[in-house]
Amino acid sequence: MKYLSVIAVLITVAGCATSQSPVSQVDMAAADAVEFMRPYELSRNDVSFVSLGRVEGESCQTNMFSDKPTQQEALLRMKVAAAALGANRLILRSCEQGQTDSCRARWVCTGDAHQLQPLQ
């Protein structure tokens, strides 16, 4: 009976292993509309750029049963955040690996979201 209790607890913990929701197909489509660019491209004079602010994406491993965080997931989540602001361009500023009280391991990527617009 004690063995069954331990199994029940492990199943419950494994079921609650991820605090982040998976990236949906809608999010993936929005992220695909956002392209990375180099900072020097902001000086182009054939288009204009509107700065929409700083965005962040995180991939977090909450406990030993959840998936390991990846830089690719953090980058994807950053693109999703940029798309939510209406951006179509993104300048990557940094990606760092670390941990916090709530994430035993994590990747965090930050960047600047921009909207490229043709000149009027």
C-alpha positions in Angstrom: 0.0 0.0 0.0 2.9 2.3 0.8 4.4 1.6 -2.6 1.1 2.7 -4.3 1.1 5.9 -2.4 4.7 6.7 -3.5 3.7 5.9 -7.2 0.6 8.2 -6.9 2.7 11.1 -5.6 5.3 10.6 -8.4 2.6 10.6 -11.1 1.1 13.7 -9.6 4.4 15.5 -9.5 5.3 14.4 -13.0 1.9 15.6 -14.2 2.6 19.1 -12.8 6.2 19.1 -14.0 5.9 22.0 -16.5 4.8 25.5 -15.4 5.0 26.9 -19.0 2.3 26.0 -21.5 3.5 24.5 -24.7 3.8 26.8 -27.7 0.6 26.4 -29.8 0.4 26.3 -33.5 -1.1 29.8 -33.5 1.9 31.1 -31.6 4.2 29.3 -34.0 2.6 31.0 -37.0 2.9 34.4 -35.3 6.6 33.7 -34.4 7.3 32.7 -38.1 6.2 36.2 -39.1 9.0 37.7 -37.0 12.5 37.8 -38.5 15.8 38.4 -36.7 17.9 41.3 -37.9 21.2 42.9 -37.1 21.3 46.2 -35.1 23.0 48.0 -38.0 20.0 47.4 -40.2 18.1 50.1 -38.2 20.1 52.6 -40.2 18.6 51.6 -43.5 17.0 54.5 -45.3 14.7 52.6 -47.7 12.3 51.6 -44.9 11.4 52.9 -41.4 11.5 51.0 -38.1 9.2 51.6 -35.2 10.5 50.4 -31.9 8.0 48.4 -29.9 10.1 47.8 -26.8 12.1 45.1 -25.1 10.9 41.5 -25.2 11.9 38.3 -23.3 11.6 34.6 -23.8 12.2 32.0 -21.2 12.6 28.2 -21.1 12.4 26.9 -17.6 12.9 23.5 -15.9 10.8 23.7 -12.8 11.8 20.4 -11.3 13.9 17.3 -12.1 10.9 15.6 -13.9 10.3 18.4 -16.4 12.2 18.8 -19.7 15.5 20.5 -19.7 15.4 24.1 -20.9 16.7 25.0 -24.3 17.9 28.1 -25.9 15.8 27.4 -29.0 12.6 27.4 -26.9 13.6 30.7 -25.2 14.2 32.2 -28.7 10.9 31.0 -29.9 9.0 32.4 -26.9 10.8 35.7 -27.4 9.6 35.8 -31.1 6.0 35.0 -29.8 6.3 37.9 -27.4 7.5 40.2 -30.2 4.6 39.1 -32.4 2.1 39.8 -29.7 3.3 43.5 -29.8 2.8 43.6 -33.5 6.5 43.3 -34.4 7.9 41.8 -37.6 11.6 42.3 -36.8 13.6 41.4 -33.7 17.1 42.3 -32.6 18.6 39.7 -30.3 20.4 41.3 -27.4 21.4 38.3 -25.2 20.7 34.7 -24.2 21.8 33.6 -20.8 21.7 30.3 -19.0 21.1 30.2 -15.2 18.7 29.3 -12.5 16.2 31.0 -10.1 14.2 29.9 -7.1 11.4 28.8 -9.4 13.6 27.4 -12.2 16.2 24.9 -11.4 17.7 25.5 -14.9 16.6 28.1 -17.5 17.5 30.0 -20.6 16.4 33.6 -20.9 16.7 35.5 -24.2 16.1 39.3 -24.5 15.7 41.4 -27.6 14.2 44.6 -29.1 11.0 44.3 -31.0 10.6 46.5 -34.1 8.0 46.9 -36.8 9.5 47.4 -40.3 7.3 49.7 -42.4 7.8 50.8 -46.0 8.4 54.5 -46.5 5.4 56.6 -47.4 
